[in-house]
Amino acid sequence: MKQILILGAGLSSSSLIRYLLNNAEKNNWFLNICDQNIKAVEKKINGSSRGKALSFNALDPEERKPWIQQADIVISMLPARFHVDIAKDCITYTTDLITPSYVSPEMEALSEQAKEAGIIIMNEIGVDPGIDHMSAMRILDQIHARGGKMHIFESFCGGLVAPESDDNPWNYKFTWNPRNVVLAGQGGAAKFIQENKYKYIPYHKLFRRTEIINIDGYGLFEGYANRDSLSYRDVYGLHDIPTIYRGTLRRKGFSRAWDVFVQLGATDDSYILEGSENMTNRDFINSFLPYNENDSVELKLRHYLKIDLDDTLWDKLVWLDIFDCKKKIGLKNATPAQILQHILEEKWTLKDHDKDMIVMYHKFVYVLNNEFHEETSEMVNIGENQTYTSMSNTVGLPVGICTKLMLNNSITRKGVLRPIYKEIYDPILDELEEHDIKFIEKKITPPRLYSNDQPWS
């Protein structure tokens, strides 16, 4: 019986555990699942004889090593900073490893050791990174096989609220880690390449330079630039491509309203606001505005950021209750970003009956037979419920399917890998279609080399 060890059983693990348990009898698998919340694990196992809940400390090498040693494969759903230590143990005990996280330089440095140990350390096998790699590489490889030369590659992904649950003026709710949403784009300028010219968007301009994208049947979205698009030239083998750009999707109008908080300084996480526990929402906003005893907070904010009386973004701000003078923040020694997150969580949290949605979009422009061609690839997936969300499905199912491939010895490459090879992405994408995670590919005639909405020209 093949032993599968899962370390961490948080939100994105629900669909993974369900998939593995559903296939355990047929493939003769047994799941050992470790998490601090053993009750939550037991609920996800749901009485299956093919799974067992464990509560050892996965961060303690002495406690986890015996379990890694007896496992045929380890799936680490722990925070990314712990993956390298897990990988080193897996190399020691020649146990394959899967993580959905980005390949860090420290993880990449283990590749030769992993090859020598004869194991696979598969990374970036979730949704983004993961499904984005696989769906893009499938088309890129097809283009190259036909003799095409890539000219433009764009890729966007967003975790959003499903249309049937979209009931607020922001057209957004938290479907993933709220802190990551509040801090998105910080830590340096977004960088990409446009017509062989390096371009940079500093954080304070990031949400005002967006690209408008229409997804058939779902309307208009906007994309703002991810922090680093350049590294994907190497990942995708596009070393000499003139234009490469990756971004995050939101509904149209979100970014301009979010920029209000950026310009105020309300997303800053680098310092603490004195007396934060006694602040109201209104005090918080007022703390960033000039002093004027004769003007209201609303009037000062409008004047400070030049927001017109009939500007629709004002409705978004009012709806968040940021001007409420009674609601106490209640967070001691909090940063602006922490306070903003606290305010947003009261308004952007999914309701019990709400569903989430993942939207992904790729654009390919290439030269073939001395002519430009354009193709697009779109994927929209809506979650089942609050347990089997779209985020959980699009992260957990690729991990689960890859686990099956690795246990069946269908992947022969060794070392630190991403799912960018045909023998990996083809079977995973094919099976994902059975779970309603599928791409619609279209050829655009004539090709739209550039649009008026592009943020870089």
N, C-alpha and C positions, 0 to 999 in steps of 0.2 A: 504494500500500500504506500503510495507516494504521500509524503508529509509536506504540507504547505504551512509555513509560519507567517502570520500577518502581525506586524508590529504597528499598533495604532488603529483604532476603529472609529474615527470621527465621522463627520458628515459625509465625506465623499466615499466612505468605505461601504455604505449600505448596498449599493448596486453591485460592487465587487463581491461582497460576501454572498449575496443572493445568487449571482452567476456561478460562483465556484461551488456552492452547495447544490445548485440545480444540476451541475455536471459531475458531481463527486462520485455518485454511484456508478455511472457509466465508465468513468476514467479511473476508478479505484483511488480516490483522493481522500485525505483527512486533513481538516483545517484546525490548526491551533491558533487562536486569535487572542492577542494580548492587548489590553487597554486598562487604564486606571479605572474606568467606569465599567466594571464587570457586569453590572446589571444591563447596561446598554448592549454589551456584546451578547449576552444571553438572549436578549430580545431579538437581535438580528439573526441569531442562530435558529431561533423559533422552534426549539425542540428537535432539531435534526440530529441524527446519530452520527453524522459525518463532521461535526464541529464541536470544539470545546473552548470555553472561555477561560482565559488565563489572566492573572493580575500581577505578574512579576514586574519589576522595574526594568523596562526595556532600555533605559539609559545607563544602567549599571552593567558594565562588561561581565562581571562575574555571574550575574543572574541570567543574562541573555545568551552567553556563549554555549551552555549545554543545549539550549533549544535550537540555536543556529547549527550546531554540530550534527544534530539528529535530523534536521530538515533537508528535504530535497530542493526546496526553493524558499527564499525569504522575500516577502513583499513588505517594504518599509513605507508606511503611510505616516510616518513621523514627520515633524517639521524638517525642512531641508537641511538645516545646520547639523543634524545628527546622522545624515546618510553616509558620510565618509567613514565614520567610526564603524558603522554597521558593515560597510563594504570591506573594510580591513579584516573584520572577523570572518566574513564570507570567503575572502581569499585564503585565510588561514585554514578554514575547514572545507575548502573547495565546494562551496554551496552557492548556487546561482542567486542573483539578487535582482529585484525590480523596484524602481522608484518612479513616481510620476514627475519628479522635480528636474529642474535644469541641471545640466552638467557643469559643476563648478570646476575651476582650475585644479583644485585639490582632488576631485574625483577623476578628472581627465588624467592626472598624473599616475593613477593606479592602473591604467589600461594594460601596460606591459606585464605587471604582476598578475593581473586577472588572466591574461592570455597564458602565462606560464602555469597558472593554477588550473587552466582548462575550463574556466567558468565564464558565464555571461553576466555582466552588470548592465542591465537595460535601464536607461533613464529616459525622461521626456516622453512618457507613454501615456499621458493623460489626455486632456483636451487641448490646452494651450499652455505648455508645449505638449504635442502628441498628435492628436487628430489633424492639427494644422500641418505638421511635418508630413504626415502620411498622405493626406489629400493633395498637398502641393507637389510632393515628389512624384506621385503617380502621373500627374499631368506634365510636369517638367521632364520626366524620363520619356514620356510619349513624344513630346515636342523634339527632344534631342534625337530620339530614334528616327524621326522623320527628316532629320537634317536641319531643324530649325535652330536659330540662334536667338537667345533671349535678349530682349531690349528693356522691358519693364516688368517687374514683379511687385505686386502689392498684395498685402494680406492683412485682414482685419478680423478681430473676434471680440465678442462681448457677451457677458452674462447679464441678462435683463429680466424684466418681469414679462410673463406671457400676456398677449393682448387681452384675454378674458379676465385677467387680474390687474390690468392697468387702470387704476382708478384715482391717480393723483396727477397734478399739473406737471410734475417732473418726468412723468412716464418712466419712473425708475423706482426700484426697491432693492435692498441688499439681498443678493443671492449668494454671496461669498463673504470673505472676511471683511467686515466694515472698515477696519483700520487700513487695510490695503487700498480701499477706495479713497479714503480721505487723504492718504499720502501719495496717491498715484502721480507719477511724473516727477517726483522730487529726486534729488540726488545727482543732479547734473542735467545738461541740456540733452534734449532728444536729438539724435543724429541719424542721418540717412544720406543717400546719394541720389542726385537728380541730374541726368545727362552728364555724368562723369564729374559733377561738381559736388563737393561735400557741403551739406547743409546742416544747420543747427538751429533748434528752437529752444530758447531758454524757458525755464519753468514759468516765468511770469507772462509769457506769450503763448504758452502751449495750448490753452483752451480757446484761443481766438484764431487759431490757424487749423481749420478742420476741413475734411473732405466729405462731401455729401454723397451718399450711396443709396441707391434704390434697390430694395430686395423685393422681388415679385411676390405679391400677395401680402406683404407686410409693411410696405410703405418706405418712408425715408428715414435713414439713419445718418449719423455723422461720426467720422473717425478722427481721433486725435493721435498724434504720433507716439509710438512707444519710445522708450529711452534709447534703445540701441537696435537699429535695423541692420547695421553694417556687419555684425557677426554672422548673419544668415547667408552672406555671400559664400563663406567657407562651408557652412553646414549643408547648403544646397548645391555646392559646386558651381556657384555663379560668380566666379572671381572677377570676370571682366564685364559684368552686366552694367549698363550705364545708369539704370534707375532701380533702386530697391527701397521699399518703404513698408513698414509694418505699423499697425495702429490698433487702438481699442475703440469699440463701437458703443455709442449711446444713441438714444432717440434724438432727433433733430431738436435743437433748442436747449438741450441739457448743458452743453459745454459753455455757452455764453452766460447762463445763469450761475454755473459753478465758478466761473471766473470771478464773480463778485467776492466769493470767499477767499480766492487766491489773492486778489488785489487788496483785500482788507488785511491779510496776514493771518486769517483764521485757520489755515491749514498747517501753520508752523508747529513743528514738534520739538523745537530746540530750546525752549525756555518755559518756565513755569509762571502762571499768572497768580500774583499774590491775592489771597482771600477768595480763591476760586470757589470754595465750598459754599460761600454766602452769596455768590453772584446769581442773578436771574439771567434768563436768556437775553433780556434787553440790556442788562449791564454788560454782558459779554460783547455784544455788538458795539455798544457805546464805547467800550474800552479802546477800540481801534479808531475812533472818530475824534476830530478836533473838538475842543471845548467851546461850547456856545450855550449859555444859559437861556437864551431866548428861542432857540430852535429845538424841535423834537428830534429824537433819534432817527425817525423816518426821514425827516427833512434833511438832516445832516448827511445821512447815507445817500439820498438822492443827489444832493449837491456834490458830495465827495466823489462819487463814481459816475456823475452825469447821467443819471437814470431818468428818462422822461416820464411824465405823469401817465401817459398812455402805453408805456412799455409793458408788454406781457410778462417779462421776466419778474416784474414786481409781484405778480400773483403767486409765482413760485416761492418767493421769499416770505410773503405773508403766510402762506399755507404751512410753512415750517414752524410757525409760532416763534420766530426769532425775536419778535418784538414784545413777547409776553413779559409782563413785569411782575408776575407772581410765581412762575415756575423757578424753583431754586436748582442750580446745577448740582450741588451736593457732592462734588468731586474735590477732594483736598489736594493741593499742590499739583494741579492739572495743567497740562500744556494746552495751547489753543486748539491743536488738532484733537486732543482727547475730549475737550469740551464740545467741539463741533460734532465729533462722532456721537457723543452722548445725546445731543439734540436730535441728530438725524436718526438715530436708532429708534426714537419714539415715533417717528413718522414713516420711516422707510422699511420697517420690519415686515416681512411677509406675514399675512394673516393665515390662519389655519387652513383655509380652503384655497389659498393662492397657489399658483403654479409659476415656475420660473421658465426661462427660455435662453438657449444658447444660439447665437447667430454667428456664422463664419462666412467670410467672403474672400475669394482670391481673384486677382486679375493678372492675366498673362498677355503680354504683347511681344511678338517675336517676328523675326524675318525668315521667310522661307521662299526659295525661288525668287529672290530679289523683291519680294512683296511683304508688306506688313500684314500680320494677322493678329486677331485678338480673341481670347477666350476668357470666360468667367466661370467660376465655380462657387455655388452658394449652398449653405446648409443651415436649416432652421430646425431646432429640436425643442420640443416643449416637455417639461417634466410631468411625471405621473401624479405626484402629490408631494407632501413635505418630507417624506422619507426618501422616496425614489425620485429626487429632483433631476432636472436635466443636467445640472452640474455634477451630481453624483453618477448619473448614467454615463455622461461623456468622459468622466475621469475613470470611473470604476470598470466599465465594460472593456475599454482597450487594455487596461491592466490585466483583467481576467482572461481575455482572449490570448494575450501575449503569454500569460502564465501557462495556458494550455499548450501553446506552441513550444514553449521551452521544455515543459515536462515530457512532451512527445518527441523531443529532439528534432523538431522541424527547423530550428535555427542553428546553423552550423558555425557561424561566426563567433568568435570569442573576444573578450576584452570589454572595455567600457563602450557601450553602443547607444545610438539613438535609432528610432524606427524609420530610417530613411532609405532602407534597401527593399527592393521589390519582393524578396522572399519573406519579408516581415510585413510590409504595409499591405500587400495584396490580400492575404487571407484575413487580416484584421479588418480592413475596410469592407471586404465582402461580407463578413459576419456581422459587422456593425449595421449594415443595411437591413438585416433581419430584425434588428432592434429599432428600426425607424431612425437611424442616424445615417442619413444618406445625402449625397451631393447632387445638385442639379447643375449640369455643365452646359454652357451655351457658347456658340460662336457668334461674335459680333461683326456684322458687315454693314458698312465699311468699318474698319477699326477706328476707335476713338483714341488716337494717340495721346491727346491731352484734352482735359475738360476745364471749363471756367471755374470749377469748384476746387481744383487742386490747390493745396495750401502752400506750395513751394516755389512757384514760378516768379 
